[in-house]
């Protein structure tokens, strides 16, 4: 990859938009110029970081070098703006890379660190940062800007004002004693949160509208998933290793829950997504014997008898398959707090129940 020409370089968004990243990039670019064939764009991770960059003089140095500084946003990481030109190569200090992610088909995207991106922006080719003497010393400001501009403090009374595209957040259901439901979809290994709930301009406009954004659930893997889930009322997702990898994307847990998914059976889970499933009342069950995955077919009907009691007792659940007449076990190891939250139907449902109980 070294010396591969690049026409676009980017740093930031949710993954490498920290103060440390912005400072390191500025240190490398200070007093130098971005290569004339390169478009170099930065996405600070928050408005607080952006304001601190302005106060500390970073913006002046970046703009003088020829870099562009965007508002904090998902932006180009999700294919919204700064879409690379056809046939060009884009080098990005982001966290996602798969065909079409940048917003154009047949894209050529490479992922790297922030300092590699900065060095490559100077040379116009993928460059080891040591080649340009890029060894920035860390620096932390005395404090970070904490502006309250644009914030309206609630007065604790009245209803929340919602526009037509802002819907109430759905609550999960308490875990049932027995769950009998069809396998709505069977997936392979390394299913990402992008596979579960896609990104992109067509989807992100519904971020505050769970019923609408749920219509895109598993859209690329199976366009019929949503219709099948709605017809079933409740269901189970089956997957292989590392289910839910990638960015946290909480809606990848909320949308399936809204469509009736009550459990996910997988060989293993990505840590953050597993936590999100728990927080939205969806039971994340790991096969005790990974070979049990192979015996399940799409549309099988599974019975998790005594599910609630098993979760309360230790987390090992017996699963029966009505088609084959066979069974297997799966486990959900829980801390005491996780157990309370899951059994209540998720964190919001748990909090609401506790609040109502405290009020009497």
N, C-alpha and C positions, 0 to 999 in steps of 0.2 A: 504493500500500500504506500510505502514511502515514495515521495516525489510524484504521486498521482496528481495531475492538475485539478484544481477545484475553482468553480466560479461563484460559489456561495458558501459562506461560513456563518454559523449561528451559535450563540451561547445563551443559556438561561431557561426560562419557563420554570416549571416546578422542580426540576432536577438540579440544574446548575445555575440557579439564579440567586444564590446567597450573596451576602456581602463579600465573603472570601473570594468567590468566583469573580465578582465584578471588580474587586480591588486587584486581583492577580492579572486579569485581562488588561486593565488600565495601566498597570505598571509595565506590562510588556509593550503596549502601544504608545506610551507616553514619549513624545518627541519623534515618533516615526509615522509612516503613512501606510494605510492599507493598500495592498497591491491594486493597481488600476483595473485588473480584470476580475476583481473580487467584490461582491456585495457582502458586507459584514454587518450583522444585526445582533443586538443584545436585547434580551428580555429579562429585566430585573424580576426577582421572585415576588416582590410585594411593593406596594406604594411606599411603605416605610423605608425600604431599601433604596428606592428611587429618590426619595426626598433626601436621604442621608448622602447619597451619591452627589446630589446637587450641592448640599451644604459643604461637603468635603472637597469639591472641585473636580470630581471625576468626570462629570458630564462635559465640562469644557475641554478636558484633555481628550476624551473619546471623540467628540465632534471634530476637534482639530485634526485628529488622525484619519478621519474619513469614515468612521463607524456610524451606524444608525442606532439610535436607542428607542425602543418601543415602549409603550405602556405595558405594565405587568399584565400578562394574559397567557392563556394556552397558545394562542396565536399560531405561528407557523408549525409548531410541534404537532398540532391537530389538523394541519392543512388549511388554516385560515389565514390568508395573507402571506406574502413573500413566497409564493409557490415557485419552485425552481423552473427555469425555462427548459423546454424540451431538449434533451440531449446533453444537458449540463450536469455537473456533479456538485453535490451539496454535502458539506462537512458540518456536523452538528453535535454540540455538547448537550444532547437531549437524552431521553431514556427509551425512546421507541423507534423501531425501524422495521418496517415490512412494506411490501410493494403497495404503492399508492398512498401511504401514510402522509406524504408531503402535500397531497392534493392533486397530483398529476400521475397518470399511468406511466409505467416504464421509467419511473424515477431512479436515480442513482445516488443513494444517500449512504453516508458513512458516519458512524458515531465515534466520538472521541472525548477527551478531557477538555476542560476549559483552556488550559495553557497550551495544549496542542492546537486547539482551534485558533487561539490568538496568534501563535507562531505561524500557522498556515495562512492566516489572513494577510500576514506581511509578505509572504513569499509567493502566494498563489498556487501552492502545491502542499500536499500533506507533508508536514515537517516535524521532525523531532524538536521539541522546544529548546533543547540544549544547543541545537545548531545555531540559534539566534541569541544565545545567552539569556534565555528566559528562565530566570531563577528568582522570581519575586519573593521578597521577604513579607511574611504575614503582618498585617496591621489591623487593629481594631480601633474604631473611634471611641472617644470617651463615653458617648451614648448614642443611641439611635433616635432619629426623629420619631416622635409619636404624635403626629398631627391628628386632630379630631375634625378637620374640615370635611364637611359632607355627611357627618354623622348626626342623626337626630335621636336624642335620648328618649326612650319610651316613658310615658307617664304612668304606666301600669293600669290604665283604664281603656275601655273601648275595644272594638274589634280591629284585627289586623287588616289593613287595606290591601286587597289583592286585585291585580288586573286579571283580564280574562285568561292569560297564559300562566297564572300562578295558582296552583292548586294546593290544598292542604296536604301535609305529609301523611301518607298512610301508616297505620300502626300494624305491627305483626300480631298474629294470634297466639295465645298460649299453646304450648305444645300439647297435642292430643295424647290420650292414653294409648291409642292404637292409630297408626297411619297405614291406610291401604290406598295405593295410588299407582297410576301407570308411570313407566319410564317415558318421560316426554322427549328426551334426547339422550343419545349415547355419544360421548366425545372421546377423543384421544388424549395424548399427553400435551402438557404445556399450553393449555387453553388460557389465553390472556384475558384480562378484563376488557380489552378492546374487542375480543371475539364475543364476549358476553353482551356488552353494551357498547356498540361502535361509537367512535367520535366523528367529527366532521361538522361542517356548517349546518347541514340539514338536520342534524340531531341536537346539537348544542343549544339551539334556540329553545328547546323544551327542557332545559336543565331544572326549571322550577315547576315542571308539570310532569309528575311521575306517570300518570295514565298515558300521556302522549309519548313520552320517551320510552316507555315499556313496549311500545309497538315496534321498536327496532331491536328488541332482545333476540340475540342469536341470529340476527338477520342474514349474515354472510354464511353461517354454517348451515342454517336451515330456515328458509323464508316462511315455511309453514308452522314454525314453532309457536308463534303467538296464537294463531287460530286454534292449534291443537291444545295449548295450555288453557285457553279460555273455555273450550269445549269440555275439558276434563275437570275443571274446577280446582283441582289440586294435583300436584304431581311431584316427580322425583327426577333429578338430573344425575346421570352417571358419567364419570370421567376417569381419566388415567392419572398420570403423575403431575404434580405441581399445578393443580387446578387454581386458576385465579392469579397467575403471575402478572407482573407488570405494575402499572401505577395503581394507587389505592382505589380510585374511581368507585366511590361508595354506591353509586347508582347500579353498579354491576351486581350488588346484593339486593338493593331495593326493588329494581324492576322485576327480577324473577319472583321475589316474594309477592309483589303486587299481582303477578299473574298466577299465583297459587302454588309456586314451588315451595315445598315444606321441608325438603331434605336434599342434600347433595351427597352422593356416594362416590368417593374418589380414592385412588391409591395414595395420594398425598395432596396437601393444600399449600398454597403460598400463604405465608404467615399473616400478612395484612388482610388479605381477602377472607381468610378463615375468621379473623376477628370481626370483619364486617358482617359476615353471615350470622355469627352469634348475635351481634348487635341488632340484627333485623329479624331475629326469630327463626332463621333457617338452620336446620340441624346439619352440621358438617360431619359426616361419618366417614372414617377411613377403613377400607377393607382390612380385616385382620389377615386374610390370605389374599394377596393380590390376584391369584388365579381365579378367584370368584368373579372378578370383572369379566373374564372371557365367557363365563356361562350366562351372562345377561344379554338379552337381545332387545333392540328398540321395540317399544310398545309392550314389553312384559309388564305384568302387574305384580308389584311387590307389596308384601304385608309386613309391617314393623309392629308386631304385637307387643304390648307392654312397653312402648317406647318411652313414655313419660317416666314410668317407674324405673326403667333401666337407666335413664339419664340421671335420675335422682340418686340411684344406688351406686353408680360407678362408671357408667358410660358405655358398657358393652351391650349391644343390641342384636337380637336374633332377627334375621331377615328371611322371609319365605318368598318363593317365586311360584305363583299360582300356575304358570304355564308348565314348568318342568317338575313341579312338586318337590323341588330341592330347597335347601336353605344354607345359609352361611351367617357368619357374625361380622359385625363392624363396630368400631369403637369411636367414642367422642370423649377424650380426656378433658375434664373441665375443672377449673378452680372453683371454690365455693361461690365467688361472685359471678363468674361466668355462668354457673349452673342456675343461679337465681335469675339472671338476665334472660337466658335462653328459655327457660321454662315459662317465664312471664310473657314471651313473645317478642323479646328484643329490648333494647335499652330504653327507648321512648315509652313503650308499654309498661315496662318495669317502673320507670320514673313516675309515670302518670298514676299507676296503682298505688305507689308509696305516698304520693302527694295527696291523693284522695283519701287514703287511710288516715293520714295525719290530720286532715281537716275534719275527719269524723263523718 
